[in-house]
Amino acid sequence: MKRRNLLHGALAAGLTAPALAVLTAAWTDVDQTLSPDVPRDLPDLEAAAESYGYGYHGQAPTRVLADLVTDFTTLRPLLTVPQPAPVRARLCRTAGQMAGMTAIVLHDLGSRRESRVWFVTAARAAAESGDPQLHAWVLAREAMVPLNYGAPKAAAGLAERARHVAGHRPTAAATLAAAVAARAYALNQQTEQAHTALEAADALMDRLPEGERSDTWLTYGEQKHHVHLSHAFTTLGDTRRANESQQHALELSTPTSTMTRTLLNIDAAACSHHDGDTEQACRRTVTALTALPADYLTGLVRRRALDLYEAIPAQHHRERAVRELRDVVAG
């Protein structure tokens, strides 16, 4: 009754400043219970996470890493105070994305242990966000650490967990998980399982919604699909299909996709070695590596080149081209 009388008195003279103040107070009382305030920094952090998803764009990985971690730490004070459930979910989703992308850069730089630590944090944040596709994406990306650094059985296990979490809908995470599983099975010499996973990845890719096909770390575009196919078919020794995927991926890659294009060239060199031209394989890899900026000649790129060198039989290690590859990989 007191509020009603206050409103009648305030509005008796029309929509004056005091009347509007009373109306604003009434609106605020109810609106705050319906739409909790969103922290001012959250939309900016969500936009930053989206921006980081577009990858290196020619920047040194260490610079991207520094920027990512700086923005990630901005989330801490927002996560340490009570937040309404929808806001908390958005904060955890952004934290999961940023931690996952930090782990990707660390993986590319060859910091396996640190990468795994960040992936654990990313998975916890993704699980708390309530977004199963983000959780599946984190697990699939984490699987690429053991995949690329000598533990394909562990990679297959993580990739299968990601497939389970993602479910059967055609999503970026489900497609990525199937493609990573195929690569892991190929490295494990489980040919039948690799082909089954490749068929699943292709089927999901064919049905993937347009909104999830952009070329970012958080989505799954055609270029990324062919990068995964290139490595899977190269490992399986299917050099014809590997070369087709390499060509498609290179055509879809921008000139600033330095690391991706280098990995595709090393895959092509591995195909040359498989087809019997080891000298050409070594020369092509040396050319690709020597053209790289110093910041990229580390971690994943070096590991992939070393895999090629180690696949060359020991009796060829004294040949000039093979020795040149060894020297470049050794740095």
MIROMAR-481780 format. One record per residue (C-alpha): residue number from 1; chain; x, y, z negated. Coordinates in Angstrom, 2 decimals, padded with zeros to 5 digits, always signed. Layout:
N
<node NUM, A, <X, Y, Z>>
...
This chain:
331
<node 1, A, <+000.00, +000.00, +000.00>>
<node 2, A, <+002.85, +002.38, -000.86>>
<node 3, A, <+004.52, +001.76, +002.55>>
<node 4, A, <+001.18, +002.31, +004.35>>
<node 5, A, <+000.63, +005.63, +002.60>>
<node 6, A, <+004.20, +006.66, +003.37>>
<node 7, A, <+003.70, +005.91, +007.07>>
<node 8, A, <+000.36, +007.77, +007.19>>
<node 9, A, <+001.92, +010.82, +005.57>>
<node 10, A, <+005.00, +010.77, +007.79>>
<node 11, A, <+002.99, +010.40, +011.01>>
<node 12, A, <+000.35, +012.99, +010.14>>
<node 13, A, <+002.46, +015.71, +011.75>>
<node 14, A, <+003.32, +013.56, +014.79>>
<node 15, A, <+006.60, +011.89, +015.81>>
<node 16, A, <+008.82, +014.23, +013.86>>
<node 17, A, <+012.33, +013.38, +012.74>>
<node 18, A, <+011.16, +012.20, +009.28>>
<node 19, A, <+008.44, +010.08, +010.91>>
<node 20, A, <+010.93, +008.48, +013.28>>
<node 21, A, <+013.26, +007.77, +010.35>>
<node 22, A, <+010.47, +005.87, +008.59>>
<node 23, A, <+009.69, +003.92, +011.77>>
<node 24, A, <+013.37, +003.09, +012.24>>
<node 25, A, <+013.65, +001.80, +008.68>>
<node 26, A, <+010.60, -000.44, +009.22>>
<node 27, A, <+011.99, -001.78, +012.50>>
<node 28, A, <+015.42, -002.41, +010.98>>
<node 29, A, <+013.99, -004.40, +008.07>>
<node 30, A, <+012.33, -006.90, +010.39>>
<node 31, A, <+014.77, -006.86, +013.33>>
<node 32, A, <+017.70, -007.82, +011.14>>
<node 33, A, <+015.88, -011.00, +010.17>>
<node 34, A, <+015.11, -011.82, +013.82>>
<node 35, A, <+018.30, -010.79, +015.65>>
<node 36, A, <+021.29, -010.78, +013.33>>
<node 37, A, <+023.97, -008.28, +014.19>>
<node 38, A, <+026.63, -009.63, +016.52>>
<node 39, A, <+030.17, -008.65, +015.51>>
<node 40, A, <+031.28, -005.78, +017.69>>
<node 41, A, <+034.39, -007.63, +018.90>>
<node 42, A, <+032.62, -010.86, +019.94>>
<node 43, A, <+031.42, -009.83, +023.43>>
<node 44, A, <+034.92, -008.53, +024.22>>
<node 45, A, <+036.50, -011.78, +023.01>>
<node 46, A, <+034.05, -013.85, +025.08>>
<node 47, A, <+034.93, -011.75, +028.13>>
<node 48, A, <+038.65, -012.21, +027.37>>
<node 49, A, <+038.20, -016.00, +027.20>>
<node 50, A, <+036.49, -015.95, +030.59>>
<node 51, A, <+039.32, -013.84, +032.02>>
<node 52, A, <+042.02, -016.19, +030.72>>
<node 53, A, <+040.19, -019.05, +032.40>>
<node 54, A, <+041.36, -017.78, +035.79>>
<node 55, A, <+044.86, -019.04, +035.01>>
<node 56, A, <+048.29, -017.52, +035.45>>
<node 57, A, <+047.73, -015.45, +038.61>>
<node 58, A, <+051.47, -015.22, +039.13>>
<node 59, A, <+052.21, -014.19, +035.54>>
<node 60, A, <+054.85, -016.00, +033.53>>
<node 61, A, <+053.24, -018.70, +031.36>>
<node 62, A, <+054.95, -017.28, +028.26>>
<node 63, A, <+053.31, -013.90, +028.83>>
<node 64, A, <+049.86, -015.48, +029.20>>
<node 65, A, <+050.56, -017.48, +026.04>>
<node 66, A, <+051.42, -014.36, +024.05>>
<node 67, A, <+048.24, -012.58, +025.16>>
<node 68, A, <+046.07, -015.61, +024.47>>
<node 69, A, <+047.36, -016.15, +020.95>>
<node 70, A, <+047.03, -012.44, +020.15>>
<node 71, A, <+043.36, -012.47, +021.08>>
<node 72, A, <+042.82, -015.82, +019.36>>
<node 73, A, <+044.01, -014.41, +016.02>>
<node 74, A, <+041.38, -011.67, +016.33>>
<node 75, A, <+038.77, -014.37, +015.75>>
<node 76, A, <+040.04, -015.24, +012.27>>
<node 77, A, <+038.39, -012.42, +010.26>>
<node 78, A, <+035.11, -013.04, +012.09>>
<node 79, A, <+035.20, -016.74, +011.22>>
<node 80, A, <+036.08, -016.24, +007.56>>
<node 81, A, <+032.89, -014.33, +006.67>>
<node 82, A, <+029.36, -015.79, +006.66>>
<node 83, A, <+027.65, -015.40, +010.03>>
<node 84, A, <+024.16, -016.33, +011.25>>
<node 85, A, <+024.17, -019.76, +012.91>>
<node 86, A, <+023.84, -018.48, +016.52>>
<node 87, A, <+026.72, -016.04, +016.02>>
<node 88, A, <+028.86, -018.70, +014.34>>
<node 89, A, <+028.24, -021.00, +017.32>>
<node 90, A, <+029.38, -018.30, +019.76>>
<node 91, A, <+032.50, -017.61, +017.70>>
<node 92, A, <+033.37, -021.31, +017.57>>
<node 93, A, <+032.77, -021.68, +021.30>>
<node 94, A, <+035.14, -018.79, +022.05>>
<node 95, A, <+037.70, -020.18, +019.58>>
<node 96, A, <+037.46, -023.60, +021.26>>
<node 97, A, <+038.01, -022.11, +024.70>>
<node 98, A, <+040.96, -019.97, +023.64>>
<node 99, A, <+042.63, -022.72, +021.61>>
<node 100, A, <+042.15, -025.13, +024.52>>
<node 101, A, <+043.70, -022.73, +027.01>>
<node 102, A, <+046.60, -022.04, +024.64>>
<node 103, A, <+047.16, -025.80, +024.51>>
<node 104, A, <+047.11, -025.94, +028.33>>
<node 105, A, <+049.89, -023.35, +028.59>>
<node 106, A, <+051.94, -025.13, +025.94>>
<node 107, A, <+051.45, -028.39, +027.87>>
<node 108, A, <+052.64, -026.73, +031.07>>
<node 109, A, <+055.71, -025.42, +029.25>>
<node 110, A, <+056.54, -028.90, +027.99>>
<node 111, A, <+055.73, -028.28, +024.30>>
<node 112, A, <+053.86, -031.52, +023.80>>
<node 113, A, <+053.62, -031.53, +020.02>>
<node 114, A, <+052.44, -027.93, +019.81>>
<node 115, A, <+049.97, -028.55, +022.62>>
<node 116, A, <+048.39, -031.46, +020.75>>
<node 117, A, <+048.06, -029.36, +017.58>>
<node 118, A, <+046.18, -026.65, +019.46>>
<node 119, A, <+043.96, -029.23, +021.16>>
<node 120, A, <+042.99, -030.60, +017.72>>
<node 121, A, <+041.92, -027.10, +016.66>>
<node 122, A, <+040.10, -026.62, +019.96>>
<node 123, A, <+038.21, -029.89, +019.47>>
<node 124, A, <+037.17, -028.92, +015.93>>
<node 125, A, <+035.92, -025.54, +017.13>>
<node 126, A, <+034.10, -027.09, +020.09>>
<node 127, A, <+032.41, -029.68, +017.86>>
<node 128, A, <+031.27, -026.97, +015.44>>
<node 129, A, <+029.95, -024.86, +018.31>>
<node 130, A, <+027.47, -027.62, +019.14>>
<node 131, A, <+028.50, -027.60, +022.82>>
<node 132, A, <+029.22, -031.19, +023.90>>
<node 133, A, <+030.46, -030.11, +027.33>>
<node 134, A, <+033.09, -027.86, +025.77>>
<node 135, A, <+034.09, -030.71, +023.44>>
<node 136, A, <+034.38, -033.08, +026.41>>
<node 137, A, <+036.43, -030.50, +028.33>>
<node 138, A, <+038.87, -030.20, +025.42>>
<node 139, A, <+039.28, -033.99, +025.18>>
<node 140, A, <+039.79, -034.33, +028.94>>
<node 141, A, <+042.39, -031.57, +028.99>>
<node 142, A, <+044.10, -033.07, +025.93>>
<node 143, A, <+044.31, -036.39, +027.80>>
<node 144, A, <+046.58, -034.70, +030.32>>
<node 145, A, <+049.32, -034.32, +027.68>>
<node 146, A, <+050.01, -038.06, +027.32>>
<node 147, A, <+049.12, -038.50, +031.01>>
<node 148, A, <+051.91, -036.20, +032.16>>
<node 149, A, <+054.45, -037.10, +029.48>>
<node 150, A, <+054.70, -040.86, +029.60>>
<node 151, A, <+051.76, -042.30, +027.61>>
<node 152, A, <+049.07, -043.22, +030.18>>
<node 153, A, <+047.32, -045.73, +027.88>>
<node 154, A, <+046.71, -043.00, +025.31>>
<node 155, A, <+045.57, -040.73, +028.15>>
<node 156, A, <+043.03, -043.29, +029.34>>
<node 157, A, <+041.62, -043.59, +025.83>>
<node 158, A, <+041.18, -039.83, +025.46>>
<node 159, A, <+039.70, -039.51, +028.96>>
<node 160, A, <+037.15, -042.22, +028.20>>
<node 161, A, <+036.19, -040.44, +024.96>>
<node 162, A, <+035.68, -037.30, +027.01>>
<node 163, A, <+033.48, -039.19, +029.49>>
<node 164, A, <+031.37, -040.52, +026.63>>
<node 165, A, <+030.90, -037.07, +025.05>>
<node 166, A, <+030.13, -035.44, +028.43>>
<node 167, A, <+027.42, -037.95, +029.32>>
<node 168, A, <+026.18, -038.79, +032.79>>
<node 169, A, <+025.03, -035.36, +034.01>>
<node 170, A, <+027.15, -033.77, +036.77>>
<node 171, A, <+029.11, -031.21, +034.75>>
<node 172, A, <+032.60, -029.79, +035.08>>
<node 173, A, <+033.72, -031.65, +031.96>>
<node 174, A, <+032.31, -035.00, +033.11>>
<node 175, A, <+033.95, -034.68, +036.53>>
<node 176, A, <+037.29, -033.65, +035.05>>
<node 177, A, <+037.18, -036.55, +032.57>>
<node 178, A, <+036.54, -039.09, +035.33>>
<node 179, A, <+039.38, -037.69, +037.47>>
<node 180, A, <+041.84, -037.73, +034.55>>
<node 181, A, <+040.78, -041.29, +033.68>>
<node 182, A, <+041.48, -042.32, +037.29>>
<node 183, A, <+045.00, -040.86, +037.11>>
<node 184, A, <+045.66, -042.60, +033.79>>
<node 185, A, <+044.47, -045.97, +035.12>>
<node 186, A, <+046.62, -045.51, +038.23>>
<node 187, A, <+049.69, -044.91, +036.07>>
<node 188, A, <+048.75, -048.00, +034.02>>
<node 189, A, <+048.63, -050.00, +037.28>>
<node 190, A, <+044.96, -050.75, +036.61>>
<node 191, A, <+044.03, -050.34, +040.24>>
<node 192, A, <+040.42, -051.49, +040.05>>
<node 193, A, <+039.60, -049.21, +037.11>>
<node 194, A, <+041.35, -046.32, +038.86>>
<node 195, A, <+039.27, -046.71, +041.99>>
<node 196, A, <+036.07, -047.01, +039.94>>
<node 197, A, <+036.88, -043.78, +038.10>>
<node 198, A, <+037.75, -042.05, +041.40>>
<node 199, A, <+034.38, -043.07, +042.84>>
<node 200, A, <+032.68, -041.70, +039.72>>
<node 201, A, <+034.59, -038.42, +039.98>>
<node 202, A, <+033.66, -038.04, +043.67>>
<node 203, A, <+030.00, -038.79, +042.93>>
<node 204, A, <+029.90, -036.22, +040.14>>
<node 205, A, <+031.69, -033.66, +042.31>>
<node 206, A, <+029.09, -034.08, +045.05>>
<node 207, A, <+026.32, -033.23, +042.56>>
<node 208, A, <+028.14, -030.54, +040.60>>
<node 209, A, <+026.08, -027.32, +040.31>>
<node 210, A, <+027.47, -024.31, +042.14>>
<node 211, A, <+027.93, -022.42, +038.86>>
<node 212, A, <+030.48, -024.97, +037.65>>
<node 213, A, <+032.52, -025.09, +040.88>>
<node 214, A, <+034.58, -021.93, +040.47>>
<node 215, A, <+038.36, -022.23, +040.33>>
<node 216, A, <+039.08, -021.70, +036.63>>
<node 217, A, <+040.51, -023.70, +033.77>>
<node 218, A, <+037.03, -023.96, +032.24>>
<node 219, A, <+035.22, -025.12, +035.38>>
<node 220, A, <+035.96, -027.64, +038.11>>
<node 221, A, <+036.33, -026.46, +041.67>>
<node 222, A, <+037.12, -028.38, +044.86>>
<node 223, A, <+040.76, -027.29, +044.74>>
<node 224, A, <+041.20, -028.77, +041.26>>
<node 225, A, <+039.46, -031.96, +042.35>>
<node 226, A, <+041.92, -032.48, +045.19>>
<node 227, A, <+044.87, -031.77, +042.87>>
<node 228, A, <+043.74, -034.66, +040.67>>
<node 229, A, <+043.04, -036.88, +043.68>>
<node 230, A, <+046.48, -036.09, +045.07>>
<node 231, A, <+048.21, -037.39, +041.96>>
<node 232, A, <+045.93, -040.42, +041.62>>
<node 233, A, <+046.35, -041.53, +045.24>>
<node 234, A, <+050.10, -040.78, +045.16>>
<node 235, A, <+050.45, -043.01, +042.08>>
<node 236, A, <+048.34, -045.74, +043.71>>
<node 237, A, <+050.57, -045.62, +046.82>>
<node 238, A, <+047.67, -044.58, +049.08>>
<node 239, A, <+049.78, -041.96, +050.84>>
<node 240, A, <+047.26, -041.25, +053.62>>
<node 241, A, <+044.52, -040.21, +051.24>>
<node 242, A, <+047.05, -038.49, +048.97>>
<node 243, A, <+048.31, -036.37, +051.88>>
<node 244, A, <+044.74, -035.45, +052.82>>
<node 245, A, <+044.03, -034.23, +049.29>>
<node 246, A, <+047.34, -032.36, +049.17>>
<node 247, A, <+046.48, -030.54, +052.36>>
<node 248, A, <+042.97, -029.65, +051.15>>
<node 249, A, <+044.29, -028.44, +047.79>>
<node 250, A, <+047.01, -026.30, +049.38>>
<node 251, A, <+044.49, -024.73, +051.74>>
<node 252, A, <+042.28, -023.84, +048.77>>
<node 253, A, <+045.13, -022.56, +046.58>>
<node 254, A, <+046.08, -018.91, +046.44>>
<node 255, A, <+049.74, -017.91, +046.94>>
<node 256, A, <+049.90, -017.02, +043.23>>
<node 257, A, <+049.03, -020.60, +042.21>>
<node 258, A, <+052.75, -021.23, +041.78>>
<node 259, A, <+052.66, -024.26, +039.50>>
<node 260, A, <+049.81, -026.02, +041.30>>
<node 261, A, <+051.41, -025.64, +044.72>>
<node 262, A, <+054.75, -026.90, +043.40>>
<node 263, A, <+053.14, -030.00, +041.87>>
<node 264, A, <+051.35, -030.71, +045.15>>
<node 265, A, <+054.66, -030.45, +047.02>>
<node 266, A, <+056.27, -032.89, +044.58>>
<node 267, A, <+053.34, -035.28, +045.11>>
<node 268, A, <+053.92, -035.02, +048.86>>
<node 269, A, <+057.61, -035.74, +048.32>>
<node 270, A, <+056.72, -038.81, +046.24>>
<node 271, A, <+054.58, -039.99, +049.15>>
<node 272, A, <+057.58, -039.60, +051.47>>
<node 273, A, <+059.64, -041.72, +049.10>>
<node 274, A, <+056.90, -044.36, +048.97>>
<node 275, A, <+056.81, -044.43, +052.78>>
<node 276, A, <+060.57, -045.01, +052.95>>
<node 277, A, <+062.05, -041.54, +053.47>>
<node 278, A, <+063.80, -040.94, +050.16>>
<node 279, A, <+066.16, -038.33, +051.58>>
<node 280, A, <+063.25, -036.21, +052.80>>
<node 281, A, <+061.53, -036.66, +049.43>>
<node 282, A, <+064.57, -035.35, +047.57>>
<node 283, A, <+065.15, -032.42, +049.92>>
<node 284, A, <+061.50, -031.37, +049.77>>
<node 285, A, <+061.51, -031.48, +045.97>>
<node 286, A, <+064.76, -029.53, +045.72>>
<node 287, A, <+063.33, -026.86, +048.04>>
<node 288, A, <+060.19, -026.59, +045.93>>
<node 289, A, <+062.12, -026.35, +042.66>>
<node 290, A, <+064.72, -023.84, +043.81>>
<node 291, A, <+061.97, -021.53, +045.07>>
<node 292, A, <+060.40, -021.35, +041.60>>
<node 293, A, <+060.81, -018.43, +039.18>>
<node 294, A, <+062.83, -019.53, +036.15>>
<node 295, A, <+059.76, -019.37, +033.89>>
<node 296, A, <+058.13, -022.20, +035.87>>
<node 297, A, <+061.12, -024.52, +036.15>>
<node 298, A, <+060.32, -026.26, +032.89>>
<node 299, A, <+057.85, -028.56, +031.23>>
<node 300, A, <+055.35, -030.16, +033.57>>
<node 301, A, <+057.11, -029.28, +036.84>>
<node 302, A, <+060.43, -030.64, +035.61>>
<node 303, A, <+058.72, -033.78, +034.28>>
<node 304, A, <+057.03, -034.50, +037.62>>
<node 305, A, <+060.30, -034.03, +039.51>>
<node 306, A, <+062.08, -036.29, +037.02>>
<node 307, A, <+059.41, -038.96, +037.58>>
<node 308, A, <+060.29, -038.91, +041.27>>
<node 309, A, <+064.03, -039.15, +040.56>>
<node 310, A, <+063.52, -042.07, +038.18>>
<node 311, A, <+061.43, -043.88, +040.80>>
<node 312, A, <+064.41, -043.94, +043.19>>
<node 313, A, <+066.36, -047.22, +042.90>>
<node 314, A, <+069.75, -046.87, +041.20>>
<node 315, A, <+071.67, -047.94, +044.31>>
<node 316, A, <+070.60, -044.69, +046.00>>
<node 317, A, <+071.66, -042.40, +043.14>>
<node 318, A, <+075.06, -041.71, +044.72>>
<node 319, A, <+073.51, -040.36, +047.94>>
<node 320, A, <+073.90, -036.63, +048.43>>
<node 321, A, <+070.21, -035.71, +048.52>>
<node 322, A, <+069.49, -037.76, +045.41>>
<node 323, A, <+072.41, -036.18, +043.56>>
<node 324, A, <+071.14, -032.71, +044.51>>
<node 325, A, <+067.72, -033.55, +043.08>>
<node 326, A, <+069.33, -034.84, +039.88>>
<node 327, A, <+071.37, -031.66, +039.48>>
<node 328, A, <+068.36, -029.36, +040.00>>
<node 329, A, <+066.21, -031.33, +037.57>>
<node 330, A, <+069.01, -031.31, +035.00>>
<node 331, A, <+069.15, -027.53, +035.31>>
